[in-house]
Amino acid sequence: MGRTFSRARVATVVLVMSLLATGCGDGRQPKFEAAPSASPVLESAVASPSAVPSPQASPSVKPSASPKPVKNGNVLKHGAGTFRTAAGGTDVIGTAGALRTYYVQVESGITTFDPDGFAAAVDQILADPHSWIASKKWRFKRVSTGVTPNFYIRLATPDTIDRMCGSAGLDTAGIFSCRFGNNVMINLYRWTNGATGFTDLNVYRNMVVNHETGHYLGHDHVFCPGAGRPAPVMQQQTKSLQGCKANPYPYPDGVHYVG
């Protein structure tokens, strides 16, 4: 009897341990859902289908400077939560369309990039003839402090991005940029490191500014239209190229919109 009871207890313990092990962790990854155009949008959101772009479009022109991704995992994660505004401003860029004024700001505590240097990069991106001004629907002008802008382009640490974008119901997971309201938020980690599939860091920087500014202008996410084709700038290229070629511009040939 003693031996029989002992074996039964052992069998019971083994069964309980097996059940506990089966219930530990389901391995699921967090999901990011798309927001409608009137709502905040971030790079990680699920994309919506797009029209096939014009066959003439091709990313034939690359940005001038070509810094390489540094893959720096030690990027500052937490900043002051306040922002420094770049001095001065620009002339109006673009030849037609509604004028949108903007500030360029860098979070206090970030030392690897200063407001004026970040502003110079942003100004060049928005003034590029393959950027949003090619549509003839938009013109831009950076304004200085004392003038209320239409929107803000901000370089911020991952923690601040998570907090500010999270206040609008967005999960940036410490690694994504976002747009909410009139705030275009560029993640310091991405500005420093780029993303998989981008061998030229400047191409990535052009893409992420154009992508998030595109959300501010009312554009939603789209999918890659086909393997080997230029990725639409509103595709989630940070997350995956989906078989497309990296493309930083909404109008790669200066005329046709790839979306």
N, C-alpha and C positions, 0 to 999 in steps of 0.2 A: 504493500500500500504506500509506504513512504517513498519508494522509488517512482511509482506511478504518479504520485502527486508532484514530485520534484520535476519530472519531465513535462507535466502539464503546465507548471508555472513557467518553465523555460520557454515553452511554446507561446504562452500568453505574452511574455515580455518581448519576444522576437516580433510577434504580430503588432504590438503597440508601437515599437520602435520603427517598424516598417511604415506604418500609417503616418507617424509624425514626419518621417523623412519625405514621404510623398507630398505632403502639404507645405513644404518649405520653398517658397519663391516660385513664381510662375514664369520668370524670365521675360516678361513683357516690357517693351520700351515705351516711354511716354509718347503720346500722339499729339500733333499740333494741328489745329483746325483752322481753316481759312476764315477770314473776316470779310464781310461785304465792303464795297468800296468806300462807304461812308464811315467805316469803322477802322480802328487801328489795325495795321497789318505788319507782320514781321517776316523775315526771310525764311523761317522754318515752317510757315503755315502750308497746309496742303494746297496745291495749285489747282487751277481750273483750266479746262481745255481752251486752246486758242486757235485762231485762224492760221492757215499756212502762210508764211511770209512770202513776199514777192521773190521770184527766182533771181532777180537782178541783185538782190542784197547779198553782200559778203563783207566780212570784217577785214577790209583791205588796208585800213589805216590803223596803226597802233599808236598809243600815247608816246610822247617823246622820250620821257625818262624811263629807265628800266631797272629800278631797284629789285633785288631778289628777295623772295621770302626768307626770313631768318629762322622760322620755326622755334620761336622763343617761348618756352613754357613758363617763363618767369615774368611775364608781363604783369604790371601792377594790377591787382585785382580790385582794390578798394580805394576810392578817392574821397575828396572832401564833400562831394555832393553839390558844390557850387561851381560856377563857370566863369572863365575869363573870356572876354570878347575881343576879337581881333580889331586892331586899330584901323581907322580909315574906311575906305569903301572902294567901289569900282564904278566905272561908267556903265550905262545900260548896255547889256549884251543881248544880241538878237535883233532882228530887223522888223519883226511884226508880232502881234499877239498881245495878250494880257501881260502886264508887268507884275512881277512878284519880287518883292524885296526880301532880303535875308540877312541874318547875323551868322557869323561863324564863331563858334565857341569851343574851348577846350576845358575839361574839368580841372579844377584846382587839385594839385597833387601829382598830376601827370607831368613828368619832366622830359620825357623822350621826344615830345612834340610840343611846340609852343603855338599859341593862337595865330600869330602872323604866318608861320610856316604852314600850318594846317589850312589857313584861309587861302594861301597862294595855290595850294593843290586843289582845293575845292573850286576856286575861281576859274582855274584852268579847265577843270572838268566840265563845269557848266557852260563855259564859253566855247568849248570845242564844237566845230561845225557838224559833228556827228551826234551831238547830244540833243537835249530836248528842244533847243532853239531851232533845230532843223525843221521842226513841224510848222513853224511860222505861227504857232498858237501861243507861244510863251516867250517872254523876255525876262531877264533877271538883272538885278542890281544889288550888290552887297552894300549895306548902309552901316554907318558907325553908330556908336552909342548916342542916345538922345533922340533917335528916330525909331519909332516902333515898326519892326519888320513884319512881313506877312508870315514868315516861318524862320525856324532856327535849324542850323546844321551843327550838331554837337558831337564831339569826340569824347567818349566817356568810358570809364572802367567797367568791367563786367558786372560788378556788384551794383553799380549805379544804373546801368542799363536794365538789369533784372528788376530793380526796385521801381524805376520810372515807367518802364514798359509794363511791368506787372500791375501798376496802378490802373492801367487801362485794360487789364484782363489778359495780357499776353505773357507767355512763358518763353523767355529768351534763353533759358538754360545755361547762362553764363558764357555762351559762345556765339549768339546771334545778334545782329543789329535789328532795328525796328523803326517803324514810323507810327506815331500816334498823334492825332490832332495836327498841330502845326510844328511838331518836333520830329526832325530827321535825326535819329540816334545811331551813330556809328560806333561799333564796339572796338575798343582799343586793341583787344586781342586779335581781331580780324584785320584791323588796319596795319598791325605789325606783322602778322603771319600769313595773311591771305587765306586760301582754301585749296583743297585737293583739286588738281586739274589746272591750276593757274601757276605756271612756271615764272611768270613775270608779275611781280607784286604790283606794279603800277597799273597793269591791266585789271587786276582785281580791285584796286582802289577806285578806278574809274567806274567799274561795274557796280560796286556797292553804293557809291554816291548816286549814280544814275538810277539804280534800282529803288532805293528808299525815297529819292526825290520823285520818282515815278508814282510811288504810292501817294505821296502828298498831292500830286497832280491828278489823282483819281484812277490810276491803273491798278488792276488786280494781277494776281499771279497767273502764269500760263505754263504750259508744258513744252518740252522740246518737240519741235514739229517733225523730226526725223533724224536718224543717225547720220552724223557727218555734216549736218547743217549748222549754221550759226545759231547759237542759243539766243532766244529773245532776252533782252535785258530784264524783263519782268519774270523770267524763269527763275526758280530758286537755285541759282548756280552755286551758291555757297554750300547748299546741301548736296547737290548732285548735278552733273552736267547731263545726265540721262542719255548719253550717247552723242550729244551735240558738241560743237566746238565752243570754247570759251569766247564770249563776246561782251565787251563792256559798253556798247553803244545801242541806243534805241534806233538810230538811223545809221547803220554801218557804212553805207555808201553816200550819206549826206542827203538822201532823197527819200528812200523807201523805208518805212517803219517795219521792223521785224517784231511781230507780236502775235 
